[in-house]
Amino acid sequence: WEAAQYENLRTLRALLAAHFHLPVYMIFSDASLRDMVQKRPKTEDEFLEVSGVGEIKAARYGEAFLKAIAAYEEADEA
């Protein structure tokens, strides 16, 4: 589960980086993505507990990452 979810989040990060014309590390670091995989946040408050996530990044990217994590978990349970 973890490796596949990590790759899923890396893909999302790449798409967001391309959309905003930013390098991928400006969205989230690899360490932040690994922490998301470990913590599996479900709410914005839980997302803020992820390493490297602050108020600004949570406001900008949190919804997309929370949706991706939830969708992956639902697909994994099916």
PDB file of N, CA, C and O in Angstrom, chain B, residues numbered from 101:
ATOM      1  N   TRP B 101       0.831  -1.197   0.000  1.00  0.00           N
ATOM      2  CA  TRP B 101       0.000   0.000   0.000  1.00  0.00           C
ATOM      3  C   TRP B 101       0.869   1.252   0.000  1.00  0.00           C
ATOM      4  O   TRP B 101       0.635   2.171  -0.785  1.00  0.00           O
ATOM      5  N   GLU B 102       1.858   1.293   0.864  1.00  0.00           N
ATOM      6  CA  GLU B 102       2.621   2.524   1.039  1.00  0.00           C
ATOM      7  C   GLU B 102       3.357   2.964  -0.220  1.00  0.00           C
ATOM      8  O   GLU B 102       3.311   4.141  -0.579  1.00  0.00           O
ATOM      9  N   ALA B 103       4.025   2.053  -0.886  1.00  0.00           N
ATOM     10  CA  ALA B 103       4.786   2.440  -2.090  1.00  0.00           C
ATOM     11  C   ALA B 103       3.844   2.943  -3.183  1.00  0.00           C
ATOM     12  O   ALA B 103       4.141   3.932  -3.854  1.00  0.00           O
ATOM     13  N   ALA B 104       2.727   2.274  -3.358  1.00  0.00           N
ATOM     14  CA  ALA B 104       1.777   2.682  -4.388  1.00  0.00           C
ATOM     15  C   ALA B 104       1.152   4.040  -4.053  1.00  0.00           C
ATOM     16  O   ALA B 104       0.994   4.889  -4.931  1.00  0.00           O
ATOM     17  N   GLN B 105       0.804   4.237  -2.800  1.00  0.00           N
ATOM     18  CA  GLN B 105       0.217   5.521  -2.393  1.00  0.00           C
ATOM     19  C   GLN B 105       1.252   6.643  -2.532  1.00  0.00           C
ATOM     20  O   GLN B 105       0.913   7.749  -2.955  1.00  0.00           O
ATOM     21  N   TYR B 106       2.489   6.368  -2.185  1.00  0.00           N
ATOM     22  CA  TYR B 106       3.560   7.362  -2.338  1.00  0.00           C
ATOM     23  C   TYR B 106       3.677   7.782  -3.804  1.00  0.00           C
ATOM     24  O   TYR B 106       3.788   8.971  -4.103  1.00  0.00           O
ATOM     25  N   GLU B 107       3.652   6.817  -4.710  1.00  0.00           N
ATOM     26  CA  GLU B 107       3.736   7.138  -6.142  1.00  0.00           C
ATOM     27  C   GLU B 107       2.514   7.936  -6.589  1.00  0.00           C
ATOM     28  O   GLU B 107       2.629   8.844  -7.411  1.00  0.00           O
ATOM     29  N   ASN B 108       1.363   7.601  -6.054  1.00  0.00           N
ATOM     30  CA  ASN B 108       0.134   8.335  -6.344  1.00  0.00           C
ATOM     31  C   ASN B 108       0.285   9.808  -5.927  1.00  0.00           C
ATOM     32  O   ASN B 108      -0.078  10.712  -6.679  1.00  0.00           O
ATOM     33  N   LEU B 109       0.817  10.031  -4.739  1.00  0.00           N
ATOM     34  CA  LEU B 109       1.005  11.410  -4.253  1.00  0.00           C
ATOM     35  C   LEU B 109       2.103  12.131  -5.039  1.00  0.00           C
ATOM     36  O   LEU B 109       2.014  13.340  -5.252  1.00  0.00           O
ATOM     37  N   ARG B 110       3.124  11.410  -5.465  1.00  0.00           N
ATOM     38  CA  ARG B 110       4.177  12.023  -6.297  1.00  0.00           C
ATOM     39  C   ARG B 110       3.595  12.503  -7.622  1.00  0.00           C
ATOM     40  O   ARG B 110       3.948  13.574  -8.115  1.00  0.00           O
ATOM     41  N   THR B 111       2.704  11.703  -8.190  1.00  0.00           N
ATOM     42  CA  THR B 111       2.057  12.081  -9.450  1.00  0.00           C
ATOM     43  C   THR B 111       1.213  13.334  -9.261  1.00  0.00           C
ATOM     44  O   THR B 111       1.270  14.255 -10.076  1.00  0.00           O
ATOM     45  N   LEU B 112       0.434  13.368  -8.191  1.00  0.00           N
ATOM     46  CA  LEU B 112      -0.379  14.547  -7.900  1.00  0.00           C
ATOM     47  C   LEU B 112       0.508  15.776  -7.725  1.00  0.00           C
ATOM     48  O   LEU B 112       0.205  16.849  -8.246  1.00  0.00           O
ATOM     49  N   ARG B 113       1.603  15.611  -6.990  1.00  0.00           N
ATOM     50  CA  ARG B 113       2.530  16.731  -6.777  1.00  0.00           C
ATOM     51  C   ARG B 113       3.085  17.234  -8.113  1.00  0.00           C
ATOM     52  O   ARG B 113       3.188  18.442  -8.328  1.00  0.00           O
ATOM     53  N   ALA B 114       3.436  16.323  -8.997  1.00  0.00           N
ATOM     54  CA  ALA B 114       3.969  16.711 -10.310  1.00  0.00           C
ATOM     55  C   ALA B 114       2.929  17.471 -11.123  1.00  0.00           C
ATOM     56  O   ALA B 114       3.250  18.460 -11.782  1.00  0.00           O
ATOM     57  N   LEU B 115       1.687  17.009 -11.076  1.00  0.00           N
ATOM     58  CA  LEU B 115       0.615  17.703 -11.805  1.00  0.00           C
ATOM     59  C   LEU B 115       0.404  19.120 -11.261  1.00  0.00           C
ATOM     60  O   LEU B 115       0.264  20.071 -12.030  1.00  0.00           O
ATOM     61  N   LEU B 116       0.381  19.250  -9.940  1.00  0.00           N
ATOM     62  CA  LEU B 116       0.212  20.574  -9.333  1.00  0.00           C
ATOM     63  C   LEU B 116       1.403  21.479  -9.647  1.00  0.00           C
ATOM     64  O   LEU B 116       1.229  22.664  -9.931  1.00  0.00           O
ATOM     65  N   ALA B 117       2.599  20.925  -9.595  1.00  0.00           N
ATOM     66  CA  ALA B 117       3.794  21.714  -9.892  1.00  0.00           C
ATOM     67  C   ALA B 117       3.746  22.227 -11.333  1.00  0.00           C
ATOM     68  O   ALA B 117       4.077  23.384 -11.592  1.00  0.00           O
ATOM     69  N   ALA B 118       3.340  21.376 -12.259  1.00  0.00           N
ATOM     70  CA  ALA B 118       3.236  21.799 -13.657  1.00  0.00           C
ATOM     71  C   ALA B 118       2.167  22.884 -13.808  1.00  0.00           C
ATOM     72  O   ALA B 118       2.365  23.868 -14.520  1.00  0.00           O
ATOM     73  N   HIS B 119       1.047  22.694 -13.138  1.00  0.00           N
ATOM     74  CA  HIS B 119      -0.051  23.663 -13.230  1.00  0.00           C
ATOM     75  C   HIS B 119       0.367  25.036 -12.705  1.00  0.00           C
ATOM     76  O   HIS B 119       0.046  26.060 -13.307  1.00  0.00           O
ATOM     77  N   PHE B 120       1.081  25.051 -11.585  1.00  0.00           N
ATOM     78  CA  PHE B 120       1.485  26.321 -10.969  1.00  0.00           C
ATOM     79  C   PHE B 120       2.867  26.792 -11.429  1.00  0.00           C
ATOM     80  O   PHE B 120       3.362  27.809 -10.944  1.00  0.00           O
ATOM     81  N   HIS B 121       3.492  26.063 -12.357  1.00  0.00           N
ATOM     82  CA  HIS B 121       4.826  26.419 -12.881  1.00  0.00           C
ATOM     83  C   HIS B 121       5.842  26.534 -11.749  1.00  0.00           C
ATOM     84  O   HIS B 121       6.587  27.510 -11.660  1.00  0.00           O
ATOM     85  N   LEU B 122       5.858  25.522 -10.891  1.00  0.00           N
ATOM     86  CA  LEU B 122       6.782  25.473  -9.764  1.00  0.00           C
ATOM     87  C   LEU B 122       7.578  24.172  -9.806  1.00  0.00           C
ATOM     88  O   LEU B 122       7.113  23.177 -10.361  1.00  0.00           O
ATOM     89  N   PRO B 123       8.783  24.177  -9.217  1.00  0.00           N
ATOM     90  CA  PRO B 123       9.474  22.896  -9.060  1.00  0.00           C
ATOM     91  C   PRO B 123       8.706  22.044  -8.037  1.00  0.00           C
ATOM     92  O   PRO B 123       8.072  22.581  -7.130  1.00  0.00           O
ATOM     93  N   VAL B 124       8.766  20.724  -8.189  1.00  0.00           N
ATOM     94  CA  VAL B 124       7.959  19.842  -7.340  1.00  0.00           C
ATOM     95  C   VAL B 124       8.238  20.040  -5.854  1.00  0.00           C
ATOM     96  O   VAL B 124       7.321  19.952  -5.038  1.00  0.00           O
ATOM     97  N   TYR B 125       9.507  20.310  -5.490  1.00  0.00           N
ATOM     98  CA  TYR B 125       9.823  20.452  -4.066  1.00  0.00           C
ATOM     99  C   TYR B 125       9.149  21.666  -3.431  1.00  0.00           C
ATOM    100  O   TYR B 125       9.034  21.739  -2.207  1.00  0.00           O
ATOM    101  N   MET B 126       8.702  22.620  -4.250  1.00  0.00           N
ATOM    102  CA  MET B 126       7.994  23.780  -3.710  1.00  0.00           C
ATOM    103  C   MET B 126       6.562  23.415  -3.301  1.00  0.00           C
ATOM    104  O   MET B 126       5.957  24.110  -2.484  1.00  0.00           O
ATOM    105  N   ILE B 127       6.026  22.349  -3.854  1.00  0.00           N
ATOM    106  CA  ILE B 127       4.701  21.870  -3.453  1.00  0.00           C
ATOM    107  C   ILE B 127       4.870  21.144  -2.121  1.00  0.00           C
ATOM    108  O   ILE B 127       4.393  21.625  -1.093  1.00  0.00           O
ATOM    109  N   PHE B 128       5.533  20.009  -2.126  1.00  0.00           N
ATOM    110  CA  PHE B 128       5.888  19.270  -0.909  1.00  0.00           C
ATOM    111  C   PHE B 128       7.155  18.480  -1.171  1.00  0.00           C
ATOM    112  O   PHE B 128       7.401  18.037  -2.294  1.00  0.00           O
ATOM    113  N   SER B 129       7.952  18.305  -0.142  1.00  0.00           N
ATOM    114  CA  SER B 129       9.167  17.496  -0.256  1.00  0.00           C
ATOM    115  C   SER B 129       8.797  16.009  -0.269  1.00  0.00           C
ATOM    116  O   SER B 129       7.675  15.628   0.066  1.00  0.00           O
ATOM    117  N   ASP B 130       9.761  15.188  -0.662  1.00  0.00           N
ATOM    118  CA  ASP B 130       9.556  13.743  -0.601  1.00  0.00           C
ATOM    119  C   ASP B 130       9.259  13.308   0.827  1.00  0.00           C
ATOM    120  O   ASP B 130       8.432  12.425   1.053  1.00  0.00           O
ATOM    121  N   ALA B 131       9.937  13.931   1.795  1.00  0.00           N
ATOM    122  CA  ALA B 131       9.712  13.587   3.204  1.00  0.00           C
ATOM    123  C   ALA B 131       8.268  13.889   3.612  1.00  0.00           C
ATOM    124  O   ALA B 131       7.662  13.123   4.362  1.00  0.00           O
ATOM    125  N   SER B 132       7.723  14.991   3.126  1.00  0.00           N
ATOM    126  CA  SER B 132       6.320  15.320   3.431  1.00  0.00           C
ATOM    127  C   SER B 132       5.380  14.280   2.839  1.00  0.00           C
ATOM    128  O   SER B 132       4.414  13.872   3.483  1.00  0.00           O
ATOM    129  N   LEU B 133       5.663  13.851   1.608  1.00  0.00           N
ATOM    130  CA  LEU B 133       4.817  12.834   0.983  1.00  0.00           C
ATOM    131  C   LEU B 133       4.886  11.523   1.758  1.00  0.00           C
ATOM    132  O   LEU B 133       3.866  10.862   1.955  1.00  0.00           O
ATOM    133  N   ARG B 134       6.089  11.143   2.198  1.00  0.00           N
ATOM    134  CA  ARG B 134       6.230   9.911   2.985  1.00  0.00           C
ATOM    135  C   ARG B 134       5.462  10.024   4.297  1.00  0.00           C
ATOM    136  O   ARG B 134       4.847   9.055   4.743  1.00  0.00           O
ATOM    137  N   ASP B 135       5.493  11.210   4.918  1.00  0.00           N
ATOM    138  CA  ASP B 135       4.767  11.412   6.168  1.00  0.00           C
ATOM    139  C   ASP B 135       3.255  11.339   5.930  1.00  0.00           C
ATOM    140  O   ASP B 135       2.522  10.825   6.775  1.00  0.00           O
ATOM    141  N   MET B 136       2.787  11.850   4.791  1.00  0.00           N
ATOM    142  CA  MET B 136       1.358  11.746   4.452  1.00  0.00           C
ATOM    143  C   MET B 136       0.951  10.280   4.337  1.00  0.00           C
ATOM    144  O   MET B 136      -0.115   9.885   4.809  1.00  0.00           O
ATOM    145  N   VAL B 137       1.805   9.480   3.707  1.00  0.00           N
ATOM    146  CA  VAL B 137       1.514   8.062   3.549  1.00  0.00           C
ATOM    147  C   VAL B 137       1.442   7.385   4.916  1.00  0.00           C
ATOM    148  O   VAL B 137       0.584   6.533   5.148  1.00  0.00           O
ATOM    149  N   GLN B 138       2.346   7.766   5.818  1.00  0.00           N
ATOM    150  CA  GLN B 138       2.358   7.167   7.153  1.00  0.00           C
ATOM    151  C   GLN B 138       1.151   7.592   7.987  1.00  0.00           C
ATOM    152  O   GLN B 138       0.515   6.765   8.641  1.00  0.00           O
ATOM    153  N   LYS B 139       0.841   8.890   7.959  1.00  0.00           N
ATOM    154  CA  LYS B 139      -0.211   9.434   8.836  1.00  0.00           C
ATOM    155  C   LYS B 139      -1.620   9.307   8.264  1.00  0.00           C
ATOM    156  O   LYS B 139      -2.596   9.294   9.014  1.00  0.00           O
ATOM    157  N   ARG B 140      -1.730   9.212   6.935  1.00  0.00           N
ATOM    158  CA  ARG B 140      -3.036   9.097   6.272  1.00  0.00           C
ATOM    159  C   ARG B 140      -4.050  10.117   6.802  1.00  0.00           C
ATOM    160  O   ARG B 140      -5.107   9.730   7.301  1.00  0.00           O
ATOM    161  N   PRO B 141      -3.743  11.407   6.701  1.00  0.00           N
ATOM    162  CA  PRO B 141      -4.661  12.428   7.245  1.00  0.00           C
ATOM    163  C   PRO B 141      -6.016  12.410   6.545  1.00  0.00           C
ATOM    164  O   PRO B 141      -6.115  12.169   5.342  1.00  0.00           O
ATOM    165  N   LYS B 142      -7.053  12.672   7.334  1.00  0.00           N
ATOM    166  CA  LYS B 142      -8.412  12.691   6.794  1.00  0.00           C
ATOM    167  C   LYS B 142      -9.063  14.064   6.898  1.00  0.00           C
ATOM    168  O   LYS B 142     -10.053  14.338   6.219  1.00  0.00           O
ATOM    169  N   THR B 143      -8.512  14.922   7.743  1.00  0.00           N
ATOM    170  CA  THR B 143      -9.053  16.264   7.939  1.00  0.00           C
ATOM    171  C   THR B 143      -7.949  17.285   7.744  1.00  0.00           C
ATOM    172  O   THR B 143      -6.767  16.941   7.708  1.00  0.00           O
ATOM    173  N   GLU B 144      -8.348  18.556   7.616  1.00  0.00           N
ATOM    174  CA  GLU B 144      -7.336  19.604   7.471  1.00  0.00           C
ATOM    175  C   GLU B 144      -6.466  19.691   8.721  1.00  0.00           C
ATOM    176  O   GLU B 144      -5.261  19.918   8.620  1.00  0.00           O
ATOM    177  N   ASP B 145      -7.064  19.512   9.894  1.00  0.00           N
ATOM    178  CA  ASP B 145      -6.267  19.532  11.129  1.00  0.00           C
ATOM    179  C   ASP B 145      -5.226  18.419  11.132  1.00  0.00           C
ATOM    180  O   ASP B 145      -4.079  18.642  11.517  1.00  0.00           O
ATOM    181  N   GLU B 146      -5.621  17.226  10.706  1.00  0.00           N
ATOM    182  CA  GLU B 146      -4.669  16.119  10.625  1.00  0.00           C
ATOM    183  C   GLU B 146      -3.611  16.402   9.559  1.00  0.00           C
ATOM    184  O   GLU B 146      -2.443  16.055   9.732  1.00  0.00           O
ATOM    185  N   PHE B 147      -4.021  17.030   8.463  1.00  0.00           N
ATOM    186  CA  PHE B 147      -3.081  17.365   7.390  1.00  0.00           C
ATOM    187  C   PHE B 147      -2.015  18.339   7.892  1.00  0.00           C
ATOM    188  O   PHE B 147      -0.853  18.253   7.494  1.00  0.00           O
ATOM    189  N   LEU B 148      -2.411  19.255   8.759  1.00  0.00           N
ATOM    190  CA  LEU B 148      -1.469  20.224   9.320  1.00  0.00           C
ATOM    191  C   LEU B 148      -0.423  19.563  10.223  1.00  0.00           C
ATOM    192  O   LEU B 148       0.607  20.169  10.518  1.00  0.00           O
ATOM    193  N   GLU B 149      -0.676  18.339  10.659  1.00  0.00           N
ATOM    194  CA  GLU B 149       0.284  17.609  11.497  1.00  0.00           C
ATOM    195  C   GLU B 149       1.360  16.916  10.664  1.00  0.00           C
ATOM    196  O   GLU B 149       2.329  16.396  11.218  1.00  0.00           O
ATOM    197  N   VAL B 150       1.203  16.904   9.352  1.00  0.00           N
ATOM    198  CA  VAL B 150       2.193  16.287   8.464  1.00  0.00           C
ATOM    199  C   VAL B 150       3.430  17.179   8.411  1.00  0.00           C
ATOM    200  O   VAL B 150       3.323  18.403   8.340  1.00  0.00           O
ATOM    201  N   SER B 151       4.586  16.561   8.446  1.00  0.00           N
ATOM    202  CA  SER B 151       5.854  17.284   8.363  1.00  0.00           C
ATOM    203  C   SER B 151       5.915  18.108   7.078  1.00  0.00           C
ATOM    204  O   SER B 151       5.675  17.590   5.988  1.00  0.00           O
ATOM    205  N   GLY B 152       6.238  19.394   7.215  1.00  0.00           N
ATOM    206  CA  GLY B 152       6.385  20.259   6.051  1.00  0.00           C
ATOM    207  C   GLY B 152       5.096  20.920   5.588  1.00  0.00           C
ATOM    208  O   GLY B 152       5.093  21.644   4.593  1.00  0.00           O
ATOM    209  N   VAL B 153       3.998  20.675   6.304  1.00  0.00           N
ATOM    210  CA  VAL B 153       2.717  21.280   5.942  1.00  0.00           C
ATOM    211  C   VAL B 153       2.411  22.406   6.923  1.00  0.00           C
ATOM    212  O   VAL B 153       2.314  22.189   8.131  1.00  0.00           O
ATOM    213  N   GLY B 154       2.262  23.603   6.384  1.00  0.00           N
ATOM    214  CA  GLY B 154       1.861  24.752   7.186  1.00  0.00           C
ATOM    215  C   GLY B 154       0.517  25.255   6.700  1.00  0.00           C
ATOM    216  O   GLY B 154      -0.106  24.662   5.820  1.00  0.00           O
ATOM    217  N   GLU B 155       0.086  26.350   7.282  1.00  0.00           N
ATOM    218  CA  GLU B 155      -1.231  26.912   6.944  1.00  0.00           C
ATOM    219  C   GLU B 155      -1.361  27.235   5.450  1.00  0.00           C
ATOM    220  O   GLU B 155      -2.384  26.936   4.834  1.00  0.00           O
ATOM    221  N   ILE B 156      -0.337  27.836   4.880  1.00  0.00           N
ATOM    222  CA  ILE B 156      -0.413  28.258   3.475  1.00  0.00           C
ATOM    223  C   ILE B 156      -0.486  27.049   2.549  1.00  0.00           C
ATOM    224  O   ILE B 156      -1.342  26.997   1.666  1.00  0.00           O
ATOM    225  N   LYS B 157       0.405  26.079   2.742  1.00  0.00           N
ATOM    226  CA  LYS B 157       0.377  24.896   1.881  1.00  0.00           C
ATOM    227  C   LYS B 157      -0.890  24.085   2.103  1.00  0.00           C
ATOM    228  O   LYS B 157      -1.426  23.504   1.159  1.00  0.00           O
ATOM    229  N   ALA B 158      -1.372  24.040   3.333  1.00  0.00           N
ATOM    230  CA  ALA B 158      -2.623  23.326   3.601  1.00  0.00           C
ATOM    231  C   ALA B 158      -3.777  24.000   2.864  1.00  0.00           C
ATOM    232  O   ALA B 158      -4.638  23.327   2.299  1.00  0.00           O
ATOM    233  N   ALA B 159      -3.788  25.332   2.875  1.00  0.00           N
ATOM    234  CA  ALA B 159      -4.859  26.064   2.194  1.00  0.00           C
ATOM    235  C   ALA B 159      -4.759  25.879   0.678  1.00  0.00           C
ATOM    236  O   ALA B 159      -5.780  25.737   0.004  1.00  0.00           O
ATOM    237  N   ARG B 160      -3.537  25.879   0.138  1.00  0.00           N
ATOM    238  CA  ARG B 160      -3.350  25.774  -1.312  1.00  0.00           C
ATOM    239  C   ARG B 160      -3.559  24.368  -1.845  1.00  0.00           C
ATOM    240  O   ARG B 160      -4.226  24.174  -2.861  1.00  0.00           O
ATOM    241  N   TYR B 161      -2.990  23.389  -1.158  1.00  0.00           N
ATOM    242  CA  TYR B 161      -2.915  22.042  -1.720  1.00  0.00           C
ATOM    243  C   TYR B 161      -3.619  20.973  -0.892  1.00  0.00           C
ATOM    244  O   TYR B 161      -3.767  19.837  -1.342  1.00  0.00           O
ATOM    245  N   GLY B 162      -4.049  21.327   0.306  1.00  0.00           N
ATOM    246  CA  GLY B 162      -4.606  20.332   1.218  1.00  0.00           C
ATOM    247  C   GLY B 162      -5.790  19.579   0.656  1.00  0.00           C
ATOM    248  O   GLY B 162      -5.856  18.354   0.757  1.00  0.00           O
ATOM    249  N   GLU B 163      -6.723  20.298   0.067  1.00  0.00           N
ATOM    250  CA  GLU B 163      -7.926  19.647  -0.452  1.00  0.00           C
ATOM    251  C   GLU B 163      -7.567  18.583  -1.481  1.00  0.00           C
ATOM    252  O   GLU B 163      -8.101  17.475  -1.438  1.00  0.00           O
ATOM    253  N   ALA B 164      -6.678  18.907  -2.394  1.00  0.00           N
ATOM    254  CA  ALA B 164      -6.295  17.957  -3.446  1.00  0.00           C
ATOM    255  C   ALA B 164      -5.629  16.718  -2.852  1.00  0.00           C
ATOM    256  O   ALA B 164      -5.930  15.595  -3.258  1.00  0.00           O
ATOM    257  N   PHE B 165      -4.728  16.917  -1.894  1.00  0.00           N
ATOM    258  CA  PHE B 165      -4.033  15.780  -1.307  1.00  0.00           C
ATOM    259  C   PHE B 165      -4.953  14.960  -0.414  1.00  0.00           C
ATOM    260  O   PHE B 165      -4.881  13.731  -0.420  1.00  0.00           O
ATOM    261  N   LEU B 166      -5.812  15.615   0.349  1.00  0.00           N
ATOM    262  CA  LEU B 166      -6.763  14.874   1.181  1.00  0.00           C
ATOM    263  C   LEU B 166      -7.706  14.038   0.316  1.00  0.00           C
ATOM    264  O   LEU B 166      -8.010  12.896   0.658  1.00  0.00           O
ATOM    265  N   LYS B 167      -8.166  14.598  -0.795  1.00  0.00           N
ATOM    266  CA  LYS B 167      -9.032  13.845  -1.705  1.00  0.00           C
ATOM    267  C   LYS B 167      -8.287  12.647  -2.292  1.00  0.00           C
ATOM    268  O   LYS B 167      -8.846  11.556  -2.403  1.00  0.00           O
ATOM    269  N   ALA B 168      -7.034  12.852  -2.665  1.00  0.00           N
ATOM    270  CA  ALA B 168      -6.251  11.760  -3.245  1.00  0.00           C
ATOM    271  C   ALA B 168      -6.024  10.644  -2.229  1.00  0.00           C
ATOM    272  O   ALA B 168      -6.112   9.465  -2.572  1.00  0.00           O
ATOM    273  N   ILE B 169      -5.739  11.003  -1.003  1.00  0.00           N
ATOM    274  CA  ILE B 169      -5.524  10.004   0.046  1.00  0.00           C
ATOM    275  C   ILE B 169      -6.821   9.242   0.309  1.00  0.00           C
ATOM    276  O   ILE B 169      -6.810   8.014   0.406  1.00  0.00           O
ATOM    277  N   ALA B 170      -7.933   9.959   0.424  1.00  0.00           N
ATOM    278  CA  ALA B 170      -9.231   9.319   0.677  1.00  0.00           C
ATOM    279  C   ALA B 170      -9.626   8.411  -0.482  1.00  0.00           C
ATOM    280  O   ALA B 170     -10.090   7.292  -0.262  1.00  0.00           O
ATOM    281  N   ALA B 171      -9.448   8.878  -1.701  1.00  0.00           N
ATOM    282  CA  ALA B 171      -9.813   8.083  -2.875  1.00  0.00           C
ATOM    283  C   ALA B 171      -8.969   6.817  -2.949  1.00  0.00           C
ATOM    284  O   ALA B 171      -9.473   5.750  -3.299  1.00  0.00           O
ATOM    285  N   TYR B 172      -7.691   6.934  -2.623  1.00  0.00           N
ATOM    286  CA  TYR B 172      -6.816   5.769  -2.664  1.00  0.00           C
ATOM    287  C   TYR B 172      -7.231   4.758  -1.605  1.00  0.00           C
ATOM    288  O   TYR B 172      -7.247   3.554  -1.862  1.00  0.00           O
ATOM    289  N   GLU B 173      -7.566   5.245  -0.416  1.00  0.00           N
ATOM    290  CA  GLU B 173      -7.987   4.338   0.654  1.00  0.00           C
ATOM    291  C   GLU B 173      -9.288   3.637   0.285  1.00  0.00           C
ATOM    292  O   GLU B 173      -9.436   2.441   0.537  1.00  0.00           O
ATOM    293  N   GLU B 174     -10.238   4.365  -0.312  1.00  0.00           N
ATOM    294  CA  GLU B 174     -11.504   3.752  -0.735  1.00  0.00           C
ATOM    295  C   GLU B 174     -11.268   2.686  -1.789  1.00  0.00           C
ATOM    296  O   GLU B 174     -11.867   1.612  -1.730  1.00  0.00           O
ATOM    297  N   ALA B 175     -10.408   2.967  -2.744  1.00  0.00           N
ATOM    298  CA  ALA B 175     -10.114   2.008  -3.805  1.00  0.00           C
ATOM    299  C   ALA B 175      -9.398   0.783  -3.220  1.00  0.00           C
ATOM    300  O   ALA B 175      -9.628  -0.346  -3.652  1.00  0.00           O
ATOM    301  N   ASP B 176      -8.540   1.019  -2.244  1.00  0.00           N
ATOM    302  CA  ASP B 176      -7.783  -0.062  -1.621  1.00  0.00           C
ATOM    303  C   ASP B 176      -8.701  -0.993  -0.825  1.00  0.00           C
ATOM    304  O   ASP B 176      -8.460  -2.198  -0.752  1.00  0.00           O
ATOM    305  N   GLU B 177      -9.749  -0.427  -0.233  1.00  0.00           N
ATOM    306  CA  GLU B 177     -10.686  -1.216   0.564  1.00  0.00           C
ATOM    307  C   GLU B 177     -11.673  -1.990  -0.298  1.00  0.00           C
ATOM    308  O   GLU B 177     -12.257  -2.977   0.151  1.00  0.00           O
ATOM    309  N   ALA B 178     -11.859  -1.545  -1.534  1.00  0.00           N
ATOM    310  CA  ALA B 178     -12.845  -2.189  -2.423  1.00  0.00           C
ATOM    311  C   ALA B 178     -12.351  -3.514  -2.963  1.00  0.00           C
ATOM    312  O   ALA B 178     -13.061  -4.175  -3.721  1.00  0.00           O
TER     313      ALA B 178
END
